[in-house]
Amino acid sequence: MAERALRAPAWLEELVRTTPPPVPWADVLRFAVTVPMPLAVAVLVAGGVSPGPELGAGVFGTTGALAACLAPMGGPLRDRLRRTTAATTFGAVGLLVGQYAIGGGWLPVLVIALVSAAAAFVSAVNAALSLGALQLLVYTALASGLVTPLSAAAEVGFFFAGAGWALVTTLVQAAVERGDPDRAAVAEVFTRIGELLALAGTGDPDDLDEARRRLTTALNAAYDRVIRSRSSTAGRSRQLSELAGVLNAAAPLVEGTVATVRAGVAADPDDVAAVHALADAVTGARELPGERPPSLEEGPPTRRAVRHGLRLAWNVVGDPEERAGAAVELPRLDRRTRLRDLGDRTVASPDSRSFALRLALCMTIAEIARQLLPLERPYWVLLTVAIVLKPDFGSVFTRAVQRGAGTLLGVLLGSLLLAVLPRDAWVLVALAVAAGLLPWARGANFGLFSVFQTPVIILLLDLALAGGPGLVGARMVDTVVGCLIVLVVGYALWPQTWRAPLDEALRDATTALEGFVGTAFGGDAAEIRRARRRTYRALTEVQTQLQRRLAEPPPISTRAAAWWPVIVQLERTADAVTEAVIAVRTGEPAPEQAQVAVLCRALRQLEDDVRAHRVPDDAEILAEGVLAPVAREVDAARRLVRDAAPGRRTPTA
């Protein structure tokens, strides 16, 4: 009884629970070397840690290096460079805009409110801009209170110099690493399929069992890897959605391979070679051959199943053939349509407007507190609000508590380091250690990341603005004020933020998608446009609610992650319908209404299955012409709903 009485409440255990992540040693080394290097150069030039232009240059160089280091989070080099560019560009804009938020009066209040609203809308576009929006807020807050002997142009120049140095180390790491780990995990699935397929009908039973276990392990690891990467991404990632689509498409091939092995039928060597070609194409080692394996009309049923799954995976991985009538040659959506879609995700979205209002309100109150309260480091209130109420839709109450608690601990740790360490090279050592821990902590949870991110910021700022021994308590007060603003004004007054209705949003998206299919091949152009916009708005809402759920601590985030492949598949279905409409518009034969009705009925049943948490049937949807790709995507969505049903998980071998 005593043991039970001392046990923490379940919600608190979930709040502080973390899964120890693997140590990314390459990232740890890069952060530990890259972040403090500009400051170390400045200290060396100045001959010590003393106030002056050299130290100011080092501080801004290090802030630029920190922003550019935090931006890359795995993925292809192209995506890492895109995130780095967004983070440094928006950070530099924040440094410039923050110059107008210095001092008192209504001008700083107006500037902070406008910047906050802009950051909220920008963060809804994609993951790279969401990261940039955070940097915009953070560096606007810093510039409002960080006074150095440098001009604004010099501050931005040294900021970019530090970011450039970080970019160099990122490129060096990319050159020596073995490609993208997310892609490698997905490619491993096809490699294991090829190995198992090669043993079918000829292998030793023990070898077959071992190959089947390796395939199951690879498939689960790939789903876990991609879902974990998506969980730590602030917003949408096209790269991760594509990889999730590839994994979804691999499921029929896995099923056909397992059926072939169980039937004891030898596989076609051409199929084995084609599977390995898919693995190489996923990693980017080489492109897929121009010829896709032809369909099989004769032969054992298991061979036909393997070939069918192989052709489906081929479509998704790289072959443009049969994507809504050679979709690669279809005209792209016009600029007006793309702008409307962008507007649907930002200013036209009720969630975007609501979050922009919450963020602007919290930052405005923080700015007023900065001006009115007798705080020793008043800009720290703004900085706390920006960090805790991160400007994307992942900001939920529990994560705000995590980040707030982590920031408080980080303030205590950083302030104690400053109180203990002499103002010399030991500060650089502490800065390197704290920076090196950031990539590891980021893989654990938001609170732990804040514990180590905050000391880095404190060590930097207090070198530029030296404070007395009472600064520890003063900064703790500032942090508490910022956290209270977020938790009261940002959450307690907005009951809709207390939960993320993912199931409701998923059902609404499925219903909207059914309406889009029903209208796409029978309505006029205006009706089709309205149905398409309703569908993509509903899918945007699903992504918003998913991002909120993924930002929660386990088990809420892990339960939500099981639905992410389904959401990706619904988006792929909507894209396939759009491509089919364009194909018909450009001369392809219109589908029969009977086939359209079959697809609508399947989507309606899928919506009922999601509502009742029911497992859909296994019947395959057959369609021809421009509807064939749509039918394949709907089939994949139904299969994924079966896998995500209670008590089940991702497909295994």
ZIWODA-V727978 format. One record per backbone hydrogen bond with DSSP energy under -1.0 kcal/mol. CO is the residue of the C=O (numbers start at 0). NH is the residue of the N-H. If there is no record, write none. Layout:
co=CO nh=NH
co=CO nh=NH
This chain:
co=0 nh=4
co=1 nh=5
co=8 nh=12
co=9 nh=13
co=10 nh=14
co=11 nh=15
co=22 nh=24
co=23 nh=27
co=24 nh=28
co=25 nh=29
co=26 nh=30
co=27 nh=31
co=28 nh=32
co=29 nh=33
co=30 nh=34
co=35 nh=39
co=36 nh=40
co=37 nh=41
co=38 nh=42
co=39 nh=43
co=40 nh=44
co=41 nh=45
co=42 nh=46
co=42 nh=47
co=47 nh=49
co=51 nh=55
co=52 nh=56
co=53 nh=57
co=54 nh=58
co=55 nh=59
co=56 nh=60
co=57 nh=61
co=58 nh=62
co=59 nh=63
co=60 nh=64
co=61 nh=65
co=62 nh=66
co=63 nh=67
co=64 nh=68
co=65 nh=69
co=75 nh=79
co=76 nh=80
co=77 nh=81
co=78 nh=82
co=79 nh=83
co=80 nh=84
co=81 nh=85
co=82 nh=86
co=83 nh=87
co=84 nh=88
co=85 nh=89
co=86 nh=90
co=87 nh=91
co=88 nh=92
co=89 nh=93
co=90 nh=94
co=91 nh=95
co=92 nh=96
co=93 nh=97
co=95 nh=98
co=96 nh=99
co=97 nh=100
co=105 nh=109
co=106 nh=110
co=107 nh=111
co=108 nh=112
co=109 nh=113
co=110 nh=114
co=111 nh=115
co=112 nh=116
co=113 nh=117
co=114 nh=118
co=115 nh=119
co=116 nh=120
co=117 nh=121
co=118 nh=122
co=121 nh=124
co=125 nh=129
co=126 nh=130
co=127 nh=131
co=128 nh=132
co=129 nh=133
co=130 nh=134
co=131 nh=135
co=132 nh=136
co=133 nh=137
co=134 nh=138
co=135 nh=139
co=136 nh=140
co=137 nh=141
co=138 nh=142
co=139 nh=143
co=141 nh=144
co=141 nh=145
co=150 nh=154
co=151 nh=155
co=152 nh=156
co=153 nh=157
co=154 nh=158
co=155 nh=159
co=156 nh=160
co=157 nh=161
co=158 nh=162
co=159 nh=163
co=160 nh=164
co=161 nh=165
co=162 nh=166
co=163 nh=167
co=164 nh=168
co=165 nh=169
co=166 nh=170
co=167 nh=171
co=168 nh=172
co=169 nh=173
co=170 nh=174
co=171 nh=175
co=172 nh=176
co=176 nh=178
co=179 nh=183
co=180 nh=184
co=181 nh=185
co=182 nh=186
co=183 nh=187
co=186 nh=190
co=187 nh=191
co=188 nh=192
co=189 nh=193
co=190 nh=194
co=191 nh=195
co=192 nh=196
co=193 nh=197
co=194 nh=198
co=198 nh=201
co=198 nh=202
co=203 nh=207
co=204 nh=208
co=205 nh=209
co=206 nh=210
co=207 nh=211
co=208 nh=212
co=209 nh=213
co=210 nh=214
co=211 nh=215
co=212 nh=216
co=213 nh=217
co=214 nh=218
co=215 nh=219
co=216 nh=220
co=217 nh=221
co=218 nh=222
co=219 nh=223
co=220 nh=224
co=221 nh=225
co=222 nh=226
co=223 nh=227
co=224 nh=228
co=225 nh=229
co=226 nh=230
co=227 nh=231
co=229 nh=232
co=232 nh=234
co=235 nh=126
co=236 nh=240
co=237 nh=241
co=238 nh=242
co=239 nh=243
co=240 nh=244
co=241 nh=245
co=242 nh=246
co=243 nh=247
co=244 nh=248
co=245 nh=249
co=249 nh=253
co=250 nh=254
co=251 nh=255
co=252 nh=256
co=253 nh=257
co=254 nh=258
co=255 nh=259
co=256 nh=260
co=257 nh=261
co=258 nh=262
co=259 nh=264
co=267 nh=271
co=268 nh=272
co=269 nh=273
co=270 nh=274
co=271 nh=275
co=272 nh=276
co=273 nh=277
co=274 nh=278
co=275 nh=279
co=276 nh=280
co=277 nh=281
co=278 nh=282
co=279 nh=284
co=299 nh=303
co=300 nh=304
co=301 nh=305
co=302 nh=306
co=303 nh=307
co=304 nh=308
co=305 nh=309
co=306 nh=310
co=307 nh=311
co=308 nh=312
co=309 nh=313
co=310 nh=314
co=311 nh=315
co=312 nh=316
co=313 nh=317
co=313 nh=318
co=319 nh=322
co=321 nh=323
co=322 nh=326
co=325 nh=328
co=326 nh=329
co=333 nh=337
co=334 nh=338
co=335 nh=339
co=336 nh=340
co=337 nh=341
co=338 nh=342
co=339 nh=343
co=340 nh=344
co=341 nh=345
co=342 nh=347
co=345 nh=348
co=348 nh=352
co=349 nh=353
co=350 nh=354
co=351 nh=355
co=352 nh=356
co=353 nh=357
co=354 nh=358
co=355 nh=359
co=356 nh=360
co=357 nh=361
co=358 nh=362
co=359 nh=363
co=360 nh=364
co=361 nh=365
co=362 nh=366
co=363 nh=367
co=364 nh=368
co=365 nh=369
co=366 nh=370
co=367 nh=371
co=368 nh=372
co=372 nh=374
co=376 nh=379
co=377 nh=380
co=378 nh=382
co=379 nh=383
co=380 nh=384
co=381 nh=385
co=382 nh=386
co=383 nh=387
co=384 nh=388
co=387 nh=389
co=389 nh=391
co=391 nh=394
co=395 nh=399
co=396 nh=400
co=397 nh=401
co=398 nh=402
co=399 nh=403
co=400 nh=404
co=401 nh=405
co=402 nh=406
co=403 nh=407
co=404 nh=408
co=405 nh=409
co=406 nh=410
co=407 nh=411
co=408 nh=412
co=409 nh=413
co=410 nh=414
co=411 nh=415
co=412 nh=416
co=413 nh=417
co=414 nh=418
co=415 nh=419
co=416 nh=420
co=421 nh=423
co=423 nh=426
co=424 nh=428
co=425 nh=429
co=426 nh=430
co=427 nh=431
co=428 nh=432
co=429 nh=433
co=430 nh=434
co=431 nh=435
co=432 nh=436
co=434 nh=437
co=436 nh=440
co=437 nh=441
co=440 nh=443
co=440 nh=444
co=444 nh=448
co=445 nh=449
co=446 nh=450
co=447 nh=451
co=448 nh=452
co=449 nh=453
co=451 nh=455
co=452 nh=456
co=453 nh=457
co=454 nh=458
co=455 nh=459
co=456 nh=460
co=457 nh=461
co=459 nh=463
co=460 nh=464
co=467 nh=470
co=469 nh=473
co=470 nh=474
co=471 nh=475
co=472 nh=476
co=473 nh=477
co=474 nh=478
co=475 nh=479
co=476 nh=480
co=477 nh=481
co=478 nh=482
co=479 nh=483
co=480 nh=484
co=481 nh=485
co=482 nh=486
co=483 nh=487
co=484 nh=488
co=484 nh=489
co=486 nh=491
co=487 nh=492
co=490 nh=493
co=493 nh=496
co=494 nh=497
co=499 nh=501
co=500 nh=504
co=501 nh=505
co=502 nh=506
co=503 nh=507
co=504 nh=508
co=505 nh=509
co=506 nh=510
co=507 nh=511
co=508 nh=512
co=509 nh=513
co=510 nh=514
co=511 nh=515
co=512 nh=516
co=513 nh=517
co=514 nh=518
co=515 nh=519
co=518 nh=521
co=518 nh=522
co=523 nh=527
co=524 nh=528
co=525 nh=529
co=526 nh=530
co=527 nh=531
co=528 nh=532
co=529 nh=533
co=530 nh=534
co=531 nh=535
co=532 nh=536
co=533 nh=537
co=534 nh=538
co=535 nh=539
co=536 nh=540
co=537 nh=541
co=538 nh=542
co=539 nh=543
co=540 nh=544
co=541 nh=545
co=542 nh=546
co=543 nh=547
co=544 nh=548
co=545 nh=549
co=546 nh=550
co=548 nh=551
co=552 nh=556
co=554 nh=558
co=555 nh=559
co=556 nh=560
co=559 nh=562
co=562 nh=566
co=563 nh=567
co=564 nh=568
co=565 nh=569
co=566 nh=570
co=567 nh=571
co=568 nh=572
co=569 nh=573
co=570 nh=574
co=571 nh=575
co=572 nh=576
co=573 nh=577
co=574 nh=578
co=575 nh=579
co=576 nh=580
co=577 nh=581
co=578 nh=582
co=579 nh=583
co=580 nh=584
co=581 nh=585
co=582 nh=587
co=583 nh=586
co=591 nh=595
co=592 nh=596
co=593 nh=597
co=594 nh=598
co=595 nh=599
co=596 nh=600
co=597 nh=601
co=598 nh=602
co=599 nh=603
co=600 nh=604
co=601 nh=605
co=602 nh=606
co=603 nh=607
co=604 nh=608
co=605 nh=609
co=606 nh=610
co=607 nh=611
co=608 nh=613
co=623 nh=626
co=624 nh=627
co=626 nh=630
co=627 nh=631
co=628 nh=632
co=629 nh=633
co=630 nh=634
co=631 nh=635
co=632 nh=636
co=633 nh=637
co=634 nh=638
co=635 nh=639
co=636 nh=640
co=637 nh=641
co=638 nh=642
co=639 nh=643
co=644 nh=647
